[in-house]
């Protein structure tokens, strides 16, 4: 899986995309509210780890998500 952090503008918040190995979009959610989206794709047990990754992730860079 891959993760991308997208910077919001003015009133639009920052968003996160999680994509599979074929770059199919699995989840698209606000950076400050990952819980529901992670539950839907089966990563509910990894919520805290993903939150830490999101905080450190630079904007606009695709990073391999090792979970």
N, CA, C and O atoms as a printed pandas DataFrame, in Angstrom:
     atom_number atom_name residue_name chain_id  residue_number  x_coord  y_coord  z_coord
0              1         N          UNK        A               1    0.841   -1.182    0.000
1              2        CA          UNK        A               1    0.000    0.000    0.000
2              3         C          UNK        A               1    0.880    1.236    0.000
3              4         O          UNK        A               1    2.039    1.207    0.413
4              5         N          UNK        A               2    0.290    2.322   -0.477
5              6        CA          UNK        A               2    0.984    3.604   -0.543
6              7         C          UNK        A               2    0.111    4.673    0.099
7              8         O          UNK        A               2   -1.114    4.562    0.121
8              9         N          UNK        A               3    0.759    5.709    0.621
9             10        CA          UNK        A               3    0.046    6.801    1.272
10            11         C          UNK        A               3    0.547    8.125    0.695
11            12         O          UNK        A               3    1.737    8.287    0.425
12            13         N          UNK        A               4   -0.375    9.063    0.513
13            14        CA          UNK        A               4   -0.066   10.390   -0.030
14            15         C          UNK        A               4   -0.794   11.420    0.825
15            16         O          UNK        A               4   -1.960   11.232    1.170
16            17         N          UNK        A               5   -0.111   12.500    1.166
17            18        CA          UNK        A               5   -0.716   13.596    1.934
18            19         C          UNK        A               5   -0.896   14.790    1.001
19            20         O          UNK        A               5    0.054   15.235    0.357
20            21         N          UNK        A               6   -2.119   15.300    0.935
21            22        CA          UNK        A               6   -2.461   16.388    0.025
22            23         C          UNK        A               6   -2.796   17.637    0.844
23            24         O          UNK        A               6   -3.650   17.604    1.730
24            25         N          UNK        A               7   -2.112   18.731    0.532
25            26        CA          UNK        A               7   -2.319   19.983    1.265
26            27         C          UNK        A               7   -3.632   20.640    0.845
27            28         O          UNK        A               7   -3.934   20.763   -0.342
28            29         N          UNK        A               8   -4.397   21.055    1.841
29            30        CA          UNK        A               8   -5.629   21.784    1.577
30            31         C          UNK        A               8   -5.348   23.253    1.347
31            32         O          UNK        A               8   -4.241   23.730    1.599
32            33         N          UNK        A               9   -6.341   23.963    0.872
33            34        CA          UNK        A               9   -6.199   25.398    0.625
34            35         C          UNK        A               9   -7.298   26.135    1.376
35            36         O          UNK        A               9   -8.453   25.710    1.363
36            37         N          UNK        A              10   -6.958   27.201    2.009
37            38        CA          UNK        A              10   -7.840   28.095    2.744
38            39         C          UNK        A              10   -8.838   27.308    3.604
39            40         O          UNK        A              10   -8.482   26.895    4.708
40            41         N          UNK        A              11  -10.067   27.089    3.140
41            42        CA          UNK        A              11  -11.083   26.402    3.942
42            43         C          UNK        A              11  -11.105   24.892    3.721
43            44         O          UNK        A              11  -11.825   24.178    4.418
44            45         N          UNK        A              12  -10.335   24.404    2.769
45            46        CA          UNK        A              12  -10.297   22.972    2.480
46            47         C          UNK        A              12   -9.185   22.341    3.322
47            48         O          UNK        A              12   -8.038   22.785    3.252
48            49         N          UNK        A              13   -9.504   21.316    4.116
49            50        CA          UNK        A              13   -8.490   20.706    4.989
50            51         C          UNK        A              13   -7.517   19.810    4.210
51            52         O          UNK        A              13   -7.728   19.512    3.035
52            53         N          UNK        A              14   -6.449   19.390    4.896
53            54        CA          UNK        A              14   -5.501   18.443    4.314
54            55         C          UNK        A              14   -6.174   17.074    4.209
55            56         O          UNK        A              14   -6.973   16.702    5.068
56            57         N          UNK        A              15   -5.852   16.335    3.163
57            58        CA          UNK        A              15   -6.428   15.010    2.944
58            59         C          UNK        A              15   -5.341   13.971    2.766
59            60         O          UNK        A              15   -4.202   14.288    2.422
60            61         N          UNK        A              16   -5.717   12.719    3.009
61            62        CA          UNK        A              16   -4.830   11.581    2.862
62            63         C          UNK        A              16   -5.450   10.612    1.862
63            64         O          UNK        A              16   -6.659   10.383    1.876
64            65         N          UNK        A              17   -4.620   10.050    1.002
65            66        CA          UNK        A              17   -5.044    8.975    0.101
66            67         C          UNK        A              17   -4.247    7.733    0.461
67            68         O          UNK        A              17   -3.036    7.798    0.669
68            69         N          UNK        A              18   -4.934    6.604    0.533
69            70        CA          UNK        A              18   -4.262    5.320    0.676
70            71         C          UNK        A              18   -4.599    4.523   -0.572
71            72         O          UNK        A              18   -5.764    4.363   -0.936
72            73         N          UNK        A              19   -3.547    4.025   -1.222
73            74        CA          UNK        A              19   -3.713    3.291   -2.483
74            75         C          UNK        A              19   -3.045    1.930   -2.375
75            76         O          UNK        A              19   -2.073    1.761   -1.638
76            77         N          UNK        A              20   -3.578    0.953   -3.121
77            78        CA          UNK        A              20   -2.975   -0.380   -3.120
78            79         C          UNK        A              20   -1.782   -0.415   -4.063
79            80         O          UNK        A              20   -1.383    0.617   -4.603
80            81         N          UNK        A              21   -1.207   -1.604   -4.263
81            82        CA          UNK        A              21   -0.004   -1.733   -5.087
82            83         C          UNK        A              21   -0.240   -1.428   -6.565
83            84         O          UNK        A              21    0.713   -1.152   -7.293
84            85         N          UNK        A              22   -1.487   -1.474   -7.016
85            86        CA          UNK        A              22   -1.820   -1.099   -8.389
86            87         C          UNK        A              22   -2.274    0.367   -8.463
87            88         O          UNK        A              22   -2.750    0.819   -9.504
88            89         N          UNK        A              23   -2.126    1.101   -7.359
89            90        CA          UNK        A              23   -2.496    2.507   -7.210
90            91         C          UNK        A              23   -4.005    2.751   -7.304
91            92         O          UNK        A              23   -4.441    3.847   -7.654
92            93         N          UNK        A              24   -4.787    1.735   -6.993
93            94        CA          UNK        A              24   -6.230    1.912   -6.887
94            95         C          UNK        A              24   -6.527    2.580   -5.557
95            96         O          UNK        A              24   -5.984    2.181   -4.527
96            97         N          UNK        A              25   -7.377    3.586   -5.568
97            98        CA          UNK        A              25   -7.710    4.324   -4.364
98            99         C          UNK        A              25   -8.502    3.445   -3.401
99           100         O          UNK        A              25   -9.576    2.951   -3.743
100          101         N          UNK        A              26   -7.967    3.252   -2.193
101          102        CA          UNK        A              26   -8.650    2.474   -1.162
102          103         C          UNK        A              26   -9.361    3.367   -0.168
103          104         O          UNK        A              26  -10.454    3.047    0.299
104          105         N          UNK        A              27   -8.730    4.501    0.156
105          106        CA          UNK        A              27   -9.313    5.411    1.149
106          107         C          UNK        A              27   -8.886    6.840    0.845
107          108         O          UNK        A              27   -7.768    7.090    0.393
108          109         N          UNK        A              28   -9.797    7.768    1.100
109          110        CA          UNK        A              28   -9.552    9.200    0.930
110          111         C          UNK        A              28  -10.235    9.873    2.110
111          112         O          UNK        A              28  -11.459    9.820    2.232
112          113         N          UNK        A              29   -9.457   10.506    2.980
113          114        CA          UNK        A              29  -10.034   11.046    4.210
114          115         C          UNK        A              29   -9.248   12.257    4.698
115          116         O          UNK        A              29   -8.105   12.488    4.303
116          117         N          UNK        A              30   -9.900   13.018    5.568
117          118        CA          UNK        A              30   -9.239   14.173    6.173
118          119         C          UNK        A              30   -8.108   13.700    7.070
119          120         O          UNK        A              30   -8.237   12.691    7.763
120          121         N          UNK        A              31   -7.020   14.419    7.055
121          122        CA          UNK        A              31   -5.849   14.036    7.835
122          123         C          UNK        A              31   -6.129   14.031    9.332
123          124         O          UNK        A              31   -5.489   13.287   10.075
124          125         N          UNK        A              32   -7.064   14.841    9.782
125          126        CA          UNK        A              32   -7.366   14.911   11.211
126          127         C          UNK        A              32   -8.457   13.935   11.655
127          128         O          UNK        A              32   -8.796   13.897   12.838
128          129         N          UNK        A              33   -9.015   13.145   10.730
129          130        CA          UNK        A              33  -10.075   12.183   11.073
130          131         C          UNK        A              33   -9.888   10.850   10.336
131          132         O          UNK        A              33  -10.684   10.524    9.455
132          133         N          UNK        A              34   -8.860   10.083   10.678
133          134        CA          UNK        A              34   -8.608    8.844    9.932
134          135         C          UNK        A              34   -9.377    7.611   10.412
135          136         O          UNK        A              34   -9.398    6.599    9.713
136          137         N          UNK        A              35   -9.997    7.671   11.567
137          138        CA          UNK        A              35  -10.555    6.478   12.204
138          139         C          UNK        A              35  -11.573    5.730   11.337
139          140         O          UNK        A              35  -11.427    4.527   11.121
140          141         N          UNK        A              36  -12.592    6.418   10.844
141          142        CA          UNK        A              36  -13.648    5.752   10.068
142          143         C          UNK        A              36  -13.103    5.133    8.786
143          144         O          UNK        A              36  -13.451    4.002    8.446
144          145         N          UNK        A              37  -12.259    5.858    8.082
145          146        CA          UNK        A              37  -11.708    5.354    6.820
146          147         C          UNK        A              37  -10.820    4.138    7.058
147          148         O          UNK        A              37  -10.859    3.185    6.279
148          149         N          UNK        A              38  -10.025    4.156    8.115
149          150        CA          UNK        A              38   -9.154    3.019    8.403
150          151         C          UNK        A              38   -9.972    1.795    8.800
151          152         O          UNK        A              38   -9.599    0.668    8.474
152          153         N          UNK        A              39  -11.073    2.006    9.493
153          154        CA          UNK        A              39  -11.950    0.891    9.860
154          155         C          UNK        A              39  -12.542    0.248    8.607
155          156         O          UNK        A              39  -12.642   -0.977    8.526
156          157         N          UNK        A              40  -12.932    1.066    7.635
157          158        CA          UNK        A              40  -13.543    0.550    6.404
158          159         C          UNK        A              40  -12.589   -0.291    5.568
159          160         O          UNK        A              40  -13.028   -1.202    4.865
160          161         N          UNK        A              41  -11.289   -0.004    5.630
161          162        CA          UNK        A              41  -10.332   -0.778    4.823
162          163         C          UNK        A              41   -9.588   -1.830    5.656
163          164         O          UNK        A              41   -8.635   -2.444    5.176
164          165         N          UNK        A              42  -10.021   -2.034    6.895
165          166        CA          UNK        A              42   -9.462   -3.100    7.713
166          167         C          UNK        A              42   -8.184   -2.767    8.454
167          168         O          UNK        A              42   -7.465   -3.676    8.869
168          169         N          UNK        A              43   -7.878   -1.499    8.633
169          170        CA          UNK        A              43   -6.673   -1.088    9.360
170          171         C          UNK        A              43   -6.996   -0.448   10.702
171          172         O          UNK        A              43   -6.213    0.347   11.222
172          173         N          UNK        A              44   -8.136   -0.791   11.253
173          174        CA          UNK        A              44   -8.581   -0.184   12.513
174          175         C          UNK        A              44   -7.567   -0.404   13.646
175          176         O          UNK        A              44   -7.373    0.481   14.479
176          177         N          UNK        A              45   -6.933   -1.557   13.680
177          178        CA          UNK        A              45   -5.969   -1.853   14.743
178          179         C          UNK        A              45   -4.669   -1.058   14.590
179          180         O          UNK        A              45   -3.870   -1.000   15.525
180          181         N          UNK        A              46   -4.454   -0.456   13.439
181          182        CA          UNK        A              46   -3.227    0.292   13.155
182          183         C          UNK        A              46   -3.429    1.809   13.204
183          184         O          UNK        A              46   -2.574    2.558   12.731
184          185         N          UNK        A              47   -4.536    2.264   13.763
185          186        CA          UNK        A              47   -4.885    3.687   13.731
186          187         C          UNK        A              47   -3.791    4.575   14.313
187          188         O          UNK        A              47   -3.428    5.575   13.692
188          189         N          UNK        A              48   -3.263    4.245   15.469
189          190        CA          UNK        A              48   -2.247    5.093   16.107
190          191         C          UNK        A              48   -0.970    5.158   15.269
191          192         O          UNK        A              48   -0.358    6.219   15.147
192          193         N          UNK        A              49   -0.577    4.038   14.700
193          194        CA          UNK        A              49    0.621    4.007   13.859
194          195         C          UNK        A              49    0.428    4.863   12.610
195          196         O          UNK        A              49    1.331    5.597   12.210
196          197         N          UNK        A              50   -0.747    4.768   11.999
197          198        CA          UNK        A              50   -1.028    5.557   10.798
198          199         C          UNK        A              50   -1.082    7.044   11.141
199          200         O          UNK        A              50   -0.624    7.869   10.351
200          201         N          UNK        A              51   -1.628    7.402   12.293
201          202        CA          UNK        A              51   -1.656    8.811   12.715
202          203         C          UNK        A              51   -0.241    9.371   12.827
203          204         O          UNK        A              51    0.014   10.496   12.399
204          205         N          UNK        A              52    0.677    8.599   13.396
205          206        CA          UNK        A              52    2.074    9.053   13.506
206          207         C          UNK        A              52    2.702    9.218   12.129
207          208         O          UNK        A              52    3.437   10.176   11.891
208          209         N          UNK        A              53    2.417    8.291   11.227
209          210        CA          UNK        A              53    2.941    8.383    9.864
210          211         C          UNK        A              53    2.417    9.634    9.171
211          212         O          UNK        A              53    3.169   10.329    8.489
212          213         N          UNK        A              54    1.116    9.926    9.345
213          214        CA          UNK        A              54    0.499   11.105    8.730
214          215         C          UNK        A              54    1.161   12.388    9.220
215          216         O          UNK        A              54    1.404   13.300    8.429
216          217         N          UNK        A              55    1.454   12.467   10.508
217          218        CA          UNK        A              55    2.086   13.668   11.063
218          219         C          UNK        A              55    3.458   13.911   10.447
219          220         O          UNK        A              55    3.822   15.062   10.204
220          221         N          UNK        A              56    4.220   12.865   10.192
221          222        CA          UNK        A              56    5.582   12.997    9.675
222          223         C          UNK        A              56    5.642   13.058    8.152
223          224         O          UNK        A              56    6.672   13.429    7.589
224          225         N          UNK        A              57    4.565   12.704    7.489
225          226        CA          UNK        A              57    4.542   12.593    6.033
226          227         C          UNK        A              57    4.611   13.973    5.366
227          228         O          UNK        A              57    3.829   14.858    5.712
228          229         N          UNK        A              58    5.533   14.167    4.419
229          230        CA          UNK        A              58    5.576   15.439    3.695
230          231         C          UNK        A              58    4.430   15.516    2.682
231          232         O          UNK        A              58    3.945   14.490    2.205
232          233         N          UNK        A              59    4.011   16.716    2.365
233          234        CA          UNK        A              59    2.925   16.906    1.398
234          235         C          UNK        A              59    3.384   16.547   -0.007
235          236         O          UNK        A              59    4.496   16.882   -0.415
236          237         N          UNK        A              60    2.511   15.857   -0.746
237          238        CA          UNK        A              60    2.744   15.581   -2.151
238          239         C          UNK        A              60    3.720   14.468   -2.471
239          240         O          UNK        A              60    4.017   14.244   -3.644
240          241         N          UNK        A              61    4.226   13.766   -1.482
241          242        CA          UNK        A              61    5.184   12.681   -1.716
242          243         C          UNK        A              61    4.494   11.339   -1.490
243          244         O          UNK        A              61    3.840   11.135   -0.468
244          245         N          UNK        A              62    4.643   10.432   -2.443
245          246        CA          UNK        A              62    4.098    9.087   -2.296
246          247         C          UNK        A              62    5.077    8.279   -1.458
247          248         O          UNK        A              62    6.277    8.255   -1.729
248          249         N          UNK        A              63    4.546    7.618   -0.437
249          250        CA          UNK        A              63    5.394    6.816    0.440
250          251         C          UNK        A              63    4.785    5.435    0.588
251          252         O          UNK        A              63    3.566    5.302    0.706
252          253         N          UNK        A              64    5.613    4.412    0.582
253          254        CA          UNK        A              64    5.152    3.038    0.795
254          255         C          UNK        A              64    4.701    2.917    2.248
255          256         O          UNK        A              64    5.416    3.325    3.164
256          257         N          UNK        A              65    3.516    2.358    2.453
257          258        CA          UNK        A              65    2.953    2.190    3.792
258          259         C          UNK        A              65    3.249    0.763    4.244
259          260         O          UNK        A              65    2.632   -0.190    3.770
260          261         N          UNK        A              66    4.184    0.631    5.153
261          262        CA          UNK        A              66    4.605   -0.674    5.663
262          263         C          UNK        A              66    3.855   -0.974    6.961
263          264         O          UNK        A              66    4.267   -0.545    8.039
264          265         N          UNK        A              67    2.760   -1.705    6.848
265          266        CA          UNK        A              67    1.976   -2.072    8.048
266          267         C          UNK        A              67    1.789   -3.569    8.058
267          268         O          UNK        A              67    1.162   -4.107    8.971
